[in-house]
């Protein structure tokens, strides 16, 4: 059994390269396509100086780029900080202040992060072309994978850390409980 989601992804690339991995309204990607995007984003993150233990804040919604960036970030041993684009600028400022990311990645226009006064670099994926590539490696299962903020319903939101082992166990339990196999499709 794979120990991390990246390891599970790489196994799918090896055994199911031409199978559909992701279908969106305007885009369908095979595992091979998704690997290529993730490899390109891995090269981009390396160029930005991202390495093991660094935090990368995602200010973006679920998409092929989001999934590719997750794989790329984790393959470098870095930690994702997840914040959806529906979040207000105040929430973005709070997350940046609390997690001190080395990089903020946004899939929207620069106007989405206007007013974010920070020394942290901000990368807008719309300005990036997927040309360079880098090796995708597996992170250690005990390493931290993500920081997700609670809703803050009882006060200020709190950042909850999750390690790769926890994410893999959670995903495995969902797969078993729902009896999911490779023929299943899910709509987001």
KOLDOVEX-163216 format. One record per residue: x, z, y of N, C-alpha, C in turn; residue in three letters; chain. Coordinates in nm, 2 decimals, always signed. Last residue first. Layout:
! residues N
   n_xx   n_zz   n_yy  ca_xx  ca_zz  ca_yy   c_xx   c_zz   c_yy res chain
      X      Z      Y      X      Z      Y      X      Z      Y ala     A
...
This chain:
! residues 188
   n_xx   n_zz   n_yy  ca_xx  ca_zz  ca_yy   c_xx   c_zz   c_yy res chain
  -1.74  -0.92  +1.76  -1.71  -0.82  +1.87  -1.80  -0.84  +1.99 unk     A
  -1.82  -0.95  +1.43  -1.84  -1.00  +1.56  -1.82  -0.89  +1.66 unk     A
  -1.65  -1.02  +1.13  -1.71  -0.93  +1.22  -1.72  -0.99  +1.36 unk     A
  -1.66  -1.12  +0.79  -1.64  -1.16  +0.93  -1.71  -1.06  +1.02 unk     A
  -1.52  -1.13  +0.46  -1.61  -1.07  +0.56  -1.56  -1.11  +0.70 unk     A
  -1.33  -1.21  +0.28  -1.44  -1.31  +0.31  -1.53  -1.26  +0.43 unk     A
  -1.16  -1.00  +0.23  -1.11  -1.11  +0.32  -1.22  -1.21  +0.35 unk     A
  -1.38  -0.71  +0.24  -1.28  -0.80  +0.17  -1.25  -0.91  +0.27 unk     A
  -1.51  -0.38  +0.25  -1.47  -0.50  +0.32  -1.37  -0.58  +0.24 unk     A
  -1.66  -0.15  +0.20  -1.64  -0.25  +0.10  -1.60  -0.38  +0.16 unk     A
  -1.69  +0.05  +0.38  -1.78  -0.06  +0.40  -1.76  -0.17  +0.30 unk     A
  -1.49  +0.22  +0.26  -1.63  +0.27  +0.28  -1.73  +0.15  +0.30 unk     A
  -1.26  +0.07  +0.27  -1.31  +0.12  +0.15  -1.46  +0.15  +0.16 unk     A
  -1.23  +0.02  +0.55  -1.23  -0.09  +0.46  -1.30  -0.05  +0.33 unk     A
  -1.22  +0.29  +0.64  -1.33  +0.20  +0.69  -1.34  +0.09  +0.59 unk     A
  -0.97  +0.37  +0.52  -1.10  +0.44  +0.49  -1.22  +0.35  +0.53 unk     A
  -0.79  +0.20  +0.65  -0.81  +0.19  +0.50  -0.94  +0.26  +0.46 unk     A
  -0.81  +0.30  +0.91  -0.85  +0.16  +0.88  -0.87  +0.14  +0.73 unk     A
  -0.70  +0.56  +0.87  -0.84  +0.53  +0.93  -0.89  +0.40  +0.89 unk     A
  -0.44  +0.50  +0.78  -0.54  +0.57  +0.70  -0.68  +0.55  +0.74 unk     A
  -0.34  +0.37  +1.01  -0.35  +0.30  +0.88  -0.45  +0.37  +0.79 unk     A
  -0.35  +0.57  +1.20  -0.43  +0.45  +1.22  -0.45  +0.37  +1.09 unk     A
  -0.18  +0.76  +1.08  -0.32  +0.79  +1.11  -0.40  +0.67  +1.13 unk     A
  +0.07  +0.62  +1.08  +0.01  +0.66  +0.96  -0.14  +0.69  +0.97 unk     A
  +0.12  +0.58  +1.36  +0.09  +0.47  +1.27  +0.02  +0.51  +1.14 unk     A
  -0.05  +0.84  +1.55  +0.07  +0.78  +1.49  +0.03  +0.67  +1.40 unk     A
  -0.19  +0.90  +1.86  -0.21  +0.87  +1.72  -0.08  +0.80  +1.67 unk     A
  -0.27  +1.13  +2.13  -0.18  +1.04  +2.06  -0.22  +1.02  +1.91 unk     A
  -0.49  +1.13  +2.39  -0.48  +1.17  +2.26  -0.38  +1.07  +2.19 unk     A
  -0.52  +1.24  +2.72  -0.45  +1.14  +2.63  -0.43  +1.20  +2.49 unk     A
  -0.83  +1.33  +2.86  -0.70  +1.37  +2.80  -0.65  +1.26  +2.71 unk     A
  -1.01  +1.34  +3.17  -0.97  +1.28  +3.04  -0.84  +1.32  +2.99 unk     A
  -1.12  +1.65  +3.31  -1.04  +1.53  +3.32  -1.01  +1.47  +3.18 unk     A
  -1.44  +1.74  +3.17  -1.33  +1.76  +3.26  -1.25  +1.64  +3.28 unk     A
  -1.60  +1.66  +2.97  -1.59  +1.80  +2.99  -1.48  +1.84  +3.09 unk     A
  -1.57  +1.38  +2.96  -1.70  +1.44  +2.99  -1.70  +1.59  +3.01 unk     A
  -1.35  +1.23  +2.91  -1.34  +1.32  +3.02  -1.48  +1.39  +3.06 unk     A
  -1.32  +1.05  +2.71  -1.41  +1.01  +2.82  -1.40  +1.11  +2.94 unk     A
  -0.96  +1.03  +2.63  -1.10  +1.07  +2.60  -1.19  +1.03  +2.72 unk     A
  -0.73  +0.76  +2.58  -0.79  +0.87  +2.67  -0.93  +0.90  +2.63 unk     A
  -0.48  +0.72  +2.35  -0.61  +0.68  +2.39  -0.67  +0.79  +2.47 unk     A
  -0.18  +0.60  +2.27  -0.24  +0.70  +2.34  -0.37  +0.65  +2.39 unk     A
  -0.02  +0.50  +1.96  -0.11  +0.48  +2.07  -0.14  +0.61  +2.14 unk     A
  +0.19  +0.56  +1.78  +0.15  +0.42  +1.80  +0.07  +0.40  +1.93 unk     A
  +0.48  +0.75  +1.69  +0.35  +0.74  +1.77  +0.32  +0.59  +1.79 unk     A
  +0.61  +0.73  +1.35  +0.62  +0.71  +1.50  +0.48  +0.71  +1.56 unk     A
  +0.57  +0.73  +1.09  +0.55  +0.86  +1.15  +0.56  +0.84  +1.31 unk     A
  +0.62  +0.47  +1.00  +0.48  +0.52  +0.99  +0.46  +0.65  +1.07 unk     A
  +0.81  +0.26  +1.21  +0.81  +0.37  +1.11  +0.67  +0.43  +1.12 unk     A
  +0.72  -0.09  +1.24  +0.75  +0.04  +1.29  +0.75  +0.14  +1.18 unk     A
  +0.85  -0.40  +1.14  +0.76  -0.29  +1.11  +0.81  -0.16  +1.17 unk     A
  +0.91  -0.68  +1.36  +0.95  -0.58  +1.27  +0.84  -0.47  +1.25 unk     A
  +0.93  -1.00  +1.45  +0.84  -0.89  +1.44  +0.88  -0.80  +1.33 unk     A
  +1.17  -1.17  +1.65  +1.13  -1.12  +1.52  +1.03  -1.01  +1.54 unk     A
  +1.04  -1.39  +1.91  +1.13  -1.28  +1.86  +1.08  -1.23  +1.73 unk     A
  +1.02  -1.67  +2.13  +0.97  -1.59  +2.02  +1.08  -1.49  +1.98 unk     A
  +0.89  -1.85  +2.42  +1.00  -1.78  +2.34  +0.94  -1.71  +2.23 unk     A
  +0.62  -1.94  +2.49  +0.73  -2.03  +2.44  +0.84  -1.96  +2.36 unk     A
  +0.35  -1.90  +2.63  +0.39  -1.85  +2.50  +0.50  -1.94  +2.44 unk     A
  +0.37  -1.81  +2.97  +0.35  -1.91  +2.87  +0.42  -1.86  +2.74 unk     A
  +0.20  -1.61  +3.21  +0.30  -1.62  +3.10  +0.27  -1.73  +3.01 unk     A
  +0.01  -1.54  +3.39  +0.13  -1.60  +3.44  +0.23  -1.63  +3.34 unk     A
  -0.18  -1.39  +3.25  -0.22  -1.53  +3.29  -0.10  -1.61  +3.34 unk     A
  -0.07  -1.14  +3.22  -0.05  -1.24  +3.11  -0.09  -1.38  +3.15 unk     A
  +0.11  -0.97  +3.45  -0.02  -1.04  +3.43  +0.00  -1.15  +3.33 unk     A
  +0.27  -0.67  +3.46  +0.28  -0.80  +3.41  +0.14  -0.86  +3.39 unk     A
  +0.42  -0.44  +3.66  +0.29  -0.49  +3.62  +0.31  -0.63  +3.58 unk     A
  +0.64  -0.16  +3.65  +0.62  -0.30  +3.65  +0.48  -0.34  +3.60 unk     A
  +0.61  +0.14  +3.84  +0.60  +0.07  +3.71  +0.57  -0.08  +3.72 unk     A
  +0.58  +0.25  +4.07  +0.70  +0.19  +4.05  +0.71  +0.12  +3.92 unk     A
  +0.26  +0.20  +4.23  +0.34  +0.26  +4.13  +0.48  +0.19  +4.12 unk     A
  -0.05  +0.18  +4.34  +0.08  +0.21  +4.40  +0.17  +0.28  +4.29 unk     A
  -0.28  -0.04  +4.31  -0.21  +0.05  +4.22  -0.07  +0.07  +4.27 unk     A
  -0.37  -0.23  +4.48  -0.40  -0.09  +4.51  -0.34  +0.01  +4.42 unk     A
  -0.45  -0.46  +4.23  -0.42  -0.44  +4.37  -0.46  -0.29  +4.41 unk     A
  -0.52  -0.52  +3.98  -0.43  -0.41  +3.99  -0.39  -0.39  +4.14 unk     A
  -0.69  -0.74  +4.02  -0.74  -0.63  +3.93  -0.65  -0.51  +3.95 unk     A
  -0.54  -0.93  +4.15  -0.64  -0.85  +4.23  -0.69  -0.73  +4.15 unk     A
  -0.41  -1.08  +3.95  -0.34  -0.97  +4.02  -0.43  -0.88  +4.11 unk     A
  -0.65  -1.13  +3.69  -0.58  -1.17  +3.80  -0.51  -1.05  +3.87 unk     A
  -0.60  -0.99  +3.35  -0.68  -1.05  +3.46  -0.59  -1.09  +3.58 unk     A
  -0.47  -0.86  +3.17  -0.50  -1.00  +3.13  -0.59  -1.06  +3.24 unk     A
  -0.18  -0.66  +3.22  -0.31  -0.69  +3.25  -0.34  -0.84  +3.22 unk     A
  +0.04  -0.40  +3.14  +0.00  -0.54  +3.11  -0.15  -0.56  +3.14 unk     A
  +0.29  -0.21  +3.27  +0.14  -0.22  +3.26  +0.12  -0.37  +3.24 unk     A
  +0.57  -0.03  +3.14  +0.51  -0.16  +3.18  +0.36  -0.14  +3.17 unk     A
  +0.63  +0.23  +3.09  +0.74  +0.14  +3.14  +0.69  +0.01  +3.19 unk     A
  +0.40  +0.48  +3.19  +0.44  +0.37  +3.11  +0.56  +0.29  +3.18 unk     A
  +0.32  +0.76  +3.23  +0.44  +0.71  +3.29  +0.49  +0.59  +3.20 unk     A
  +0.09  +0.90  +3.17  +0.17  +0.85  +3.06  +0.30  +0.79  +3.11 unk     A
  -0.03  +1.00  +3.42  -0.01  +1.09  +3.30  +0.08  +1.04  +3.19 unk     A
  -0.02  +0.78  +3.59  +0.04  +0.90  +3.63  +0.07  +0.99  +3.51 unk     A
  -0.17  +0.59  +3.44  -0.03  +0.56  +3.48  +0.04  +0.69  +3.51 unk     A
  -0.42  +0.72  +3.44  -0.35  +0.69  +3.31  -0.20  +0.66  +3.34 unk     A
  -0.48  +0.73  +3.72  -0.46  +0.85  +3.64  -0.38  +0.83  +3.51 unk     A
  -0.50  +0.46  +3.78  -0.39  +0.54  +3.84  -0.37  +0.67  +3.76 unk     A
  -0.72  +0.40  +3.62  -0.59  +0.33  +3.59  -0.48  +0.41  +3.65 unk     A
  -0.91  +0.55  +3.74  -0.88  +0.58  +3.60  -0.74  +0.51  +3.57 unk     A
  -0.92  +0.42  +3.99  -0.88  +0.56  +3.99  -0.84  +0.60  +3.84 unk     A
  -1.01  +0.16  +3.92  -0.87  +0.18  +3.97  -0.83  +0.32  +3.96 unk     A
  -1.21  +0.19  +3.62  -1.19  +0.19  +3.77  -1.04  +0.20  +3.80 unk     A
  -1.25  -0.02  +3.33  -1.20  +0.11  +3.40  -1.18  +0.09  +3.55 unk     A
  -1.29  -0.26  +3.22  -1.40  -0.20  +3.29  -1.37  -0.07  +3.36 unk     A
  -1.06  -0.31  +3.08  -1.07  -0.36  +3.21  -1.19  -0.31  +3.29 unk     A
  -0.95  -0.01  +2.90  -1.03  -0.14  +2.91  -1.04  -0.18  +3.06 unk     A
  -0.65  +0.10  +2.79  -0.75  +0.12  +2.90  -0.82  -0.01  +2.92 unk     A
  -0.41  +0.25  +2.59  -0.52  +0.16  +2.59  -0.62  +0.20  +2.70 unk     A
  -0.08  +0.23  +2.54  -0.18  +0.32  +2.61  -0.29  +0.22  +2.64 unk     A
  +0.14  +0.22  +2.26  +0.04  +0.15  +2.35  -0.04  +0.26  +2.41 unk     A
  +0.49  +0.25  +2.23  +0.36  +0.32  +2.22  +0.26  +0.25  +2.31 unk     A
  +0.74  +0.07  +2.03  +0.68  +0.13  +2.16  +0.54  +0.18  +2.13 unk     A
  +0.85  -0.06  +1.82  +0.85  +0.09  +1.82  +0.80  +0.15  +1.95 unk     A
  +0.81  -0.32  +1.82  +0.93  -0.27  +1.89  +0.94  -0.12  +1.89 unk     A
  +0.57  -0.34  +1.70  +0.69  -0.39  +1.62  +0.82  -0.35  +1.69 unk     A
  +0.39  -0.25  +1.90  +0.42  -0.17  +1.78  +0.55  -0.21  +1.71 unk     A
  +0.40  -0.48  +2.06  +0.44  -0.35  +2.11  +0.48  -0.26  +2.00 unk     A
  +0.30  -0.68  +1.89  +0.43  -0.70  +1.95  +0.48  -0.56  +2.00 unk     A
  +0.04  -0.58  +1.82  +0.14  -0.61  +1.72  +0.28  -0.61  +1.78 unk     A
  -0.07  -0.58  +2.08  -0.06  -0.46  +2.00  +0.05  -0.47  +1.89 unk     A
  -0.06  -0.85  +2.15  +0.02  -0.75  +2.22  +0.03  -0.62  +2.15 unk     A
  -0.25  -0.95  +1.98  -0.11  -1.00  +1.97  -0.02  -0.90  +2.04 unk     A
  -0.48  -0.82  +2.07  -0.43  -0.80  +1.94  -0.29  -0.84  +1.92 unk     A
  -0.48  -0.93  +2.34  -0.48  -0.79  +2.31  -0.43  -0.76  +2.17 unk     A
  -0.51  -1.21  +2.29  -0.39  -1.15  +2.35  -0.37  -1.00  +2.33 unk     A
  -0.76  -1.21  +2.17  -0.64  -1.25  +2.09  -0.51  -1.20  +2.15 unk     A
  -0.92  -0.90  +2.28  -0.90  -1.05  +2.28  -0.79  -1.08  +2.19 unk     A
  -1.06  -0.64  +2.47  -1.02  -0.69  +2.33  -1.02  -0.84  +2.33 unk     A
  -0.92  -0.62  +2.80  -1.03  -0.61  +2.70  -0.98  -0.67  +2.57 unk     A
  -0.67  -0.42  +2.97  -0.73  -0.55  +2.92  -0.84  -0.52  +2.82 unk     A
  -0.41  -0.29  +3.03  -0.53  -0.29  +3.11  -0.60  -0.42  +3.09 unk     A
  -0.20  -0.11  +2.84  -0.28  -0.23  +2.83  -0.40  -0.21  +2.92 unk     A
  +0.11  +0.02  +2.89  -0.03  +0.04  +2.92  -0.10  -0.10  +2.92 unk     A
  +0.36  +0.13  +2.69  +0.31  +0.00  +2.75  +0.16  +0.02  +2.77 unk     A
  +0.63  +0.34  +2.66  +0.49  +0.33  +2.67  +0.45  +0.20  +2.74 unk     A
  +0.91  +0.36  +2.43  +0.85  +0.33  +2.56  +0.70  +0.32  +2.55 unk     A
  +0.98  +0.40  +2.17  +0.94  +0.52  +2.24  +0.89  +0.49  +2.38 unk     A
  +1.19  +0.11  +2.16  +1.13  +0.23  +2.08  +1.10  +0.35  +2.18 unk     A
  +1.15  -0.09  +2.45  +1.21  -0.06  +2.32  +1.14  +0.07  +2.27 unk     A
  +1.15  -0.34  +2.70  +1.07  -0.25  +2.62  +1.14  -0.22  +2.49 unk     A
  +1.25  -0.52  +2.88  +1.33  -0.40  +2.85  +1.26  -0.30  +2.76 unk     A
  +1.14  -0.76  +2.91  +1.10  -0.66  +3.01  +1.17  -0.53  +2.98 unk     A
  +1.23  -0.89  +2.68  +1.28  -0.93  +2.81  +1.25  -0.83  +2.93 unk     A
  +1.06  -0.76  +2.50  +1.21  -0.74  +2.50  +1.27  -0.78  +2.63 unk     A
  +0.82  -0.88  +2.58  +0.84  -0.73  +2.60  +0.99  -0.70  +2.59 unk     A
  +0.87  -1.15  +2.51  +0.84  -1.11  +2.65  +0.87  -0.96  +2.67 unk     A
  +0.90  -1.12  +2.23  +1.01  -1.17  +2.31  +0.99  -1.13  +2.46 unk     A
  +0.64  -1.04  +2.17  +0.75  -0.95  +2.14  +0.87  -0.99  +2.22 unk     A
  +0.50  -1.27  +2.24  +0.48  -1.15  +2.33  +0.59  -1.04  +2.29 unk     A
  +0.58  -1.44  +2.04  +0.61  -1.47  +2.18  +0.60  -1.35  +2.27 unk     A
  +0.48  -1.30  +1.82  +0.63  -1.32  +1.83  +0.67  -1.35  +1.97 unk     A
  +0.21  -1.32  +1.87  +0.27  -1.19  +1.87  +0.42  -1.20  +1.88 unk     A
  +0.18  -1.60  +1.84  +0.15  -1.53  +1.97  +0.21  -1.40  +1.98 unk     A
  +0.25  -1.62  +1.57  +0.33  -1.70  +1.68  +0.30  -1.63  +1.81 unk     A
  +0.05  -1.47  +1.45  +0.19  -1.43  +1.44  +0.27  -1.50  +1.55 unk     A
  -0.17  -1.63  +1.50  -0.16  -1.49  +1.56  -0.02  -1.44  +1.56 unk     A
  -0.11  -1.85  +1.35  -0.12  -1.86  +1.49  -0.10  -1.73  +1.56 unk     A
  -0.11  -1.73  +1.09  +0.01  -1.79  +1.14  +0.01  -1.81  +1.29 unk     A
  -0.37  -1.66  +1.07  -0.27  -1.55  +1.07  -0.14  -1.61  +1.13 unk     A
  -0.55  -1.87  +1.31  -0.51  -1.83  +1.18  -0.41  -1.71  +1.19 unk     A
  -0.81  -1.84  +1.55  -0.66  -1.83  +1.52  -0.64  -1.80  +1.38 unk     A
  -1.02  -1.99  +1.78  -1.00  -1.95  +1.65  -0.85  -1.95  +1.62 unk     A
  -1.21  -1.97  +2.08  -1.08  -1.98  +2.02  -1.08  -1.92  +1.88 unk     A
  -1.44  -1.91  +2.22  -1.37  -2.03  +2.26  -1.23  -2.06  +2.18 unk     A
  -1.53  -1.68  +2.09  -1.62  -1.78  +2.14  -1.55  -1.91  +2.16 unk     A
  -1.30  -1.62  +1.82  -1.36  -1.58  +1.94  -1.45  -1.70  +1.99 unk     A
  -1.17  -1.50  +1.53  -1.25  -1.61  +1.58  -1.32  -1.55  +1.71 unk     A
  -0.88  -1.45  +1.34  -0.96  -1.41  +1.45  -1.04  -1.53  +1.50 unk     A
  -0.78  -1.55  +1.10  -0.76  -1.41  +1.13  -0.85  -1.36  +1.24 unk     A
  -0.83  -1.79  +0.85  -0.87  -1.74  +0.98  -0.84  -1.59  +1.00 unk     A
  -0.53  -1.89  +0.67  -0.66  -1.83  +0.68  -0.70  -1.79  +0.82 unk     A
  -0.27  -1.96  +0.66  -0.36  -2.06  +0.71  -0.50  -2.01  +0.72 unk     A
  -0.14  -1.73  +0.55  -0.10  -1.78  +0.68  -0.20  -1.88  +0.74 unk     A
  -0.16  -1.53  +0.35  -0.28  -1.59  +0.40  -0.26  -1.67  +0.53 unk     A
  +0.08  -1.40  +0.29  -0.01  -1.44  +0.18  -0.13  -1.53  +0.22 unk     A
  +0.21  -1.35  +0.54  +0.29  -1.41  +0.42  +0.19  -1.47  +0.32 unk     A
  +0.01  -1.25  +0.69  +0.08  -1.37  +0.74  +0.15  -1.44  +0.62 unk     A
  -0.05  -1.02  +0.55  -0.15  -1.12  +0.56  -0.09  -1.26  +0.60 unk     A
  +0.19  -0.88  +0.59  +0.15  -0.92  +0.45  +0.05  -1.03  +0.45 unk     A
  +0.17  -0.84  +0.86  +0.28  -0.92  +0.81  +0.25  -0.97  +0.67 unk     A
  -0.05  -0.66  +0.86  -0.06  -0.79  +0.93  +0.05  -0.88  +0.87 unk     A
  +0.07  -0.44  +0.73  -0.05  -0.50  +0.67  -0.07  -0.64  +0.73 unk     A
  +0.27  -0.38  +0.92  +0.31  -0.41  +0.78  +0.19  -0.49  +0.71 unk     A
  +0.10  -0.31  +1.13  +0.19  -0.42  +1.15  +0.23  -0.47  +1.01 unk     A
  -0.02  -0.08  +1.03  -0.10  -0.20  +1.05  -0.02  -0.32  +1.07 unk     A
  +0.18  +0.08  +0.77  +0.14  +0.06  +0.91  +0.05  -0.07  +0.92 unk     A
  +0.21  +0.08  +0.50  +0.21  +0.21  +0.57  +0.17  +0.20  +0.72 unk     A
  +0.05  -0.08  +0.22  +0.12  -0.08  +0.35  +0.11  +0.05  +0.42 unk     A
  +0.08  +0.00  -0.12  +0.00  +0.00  +0.00  +0.09  +0.00  +0.13 unk     A
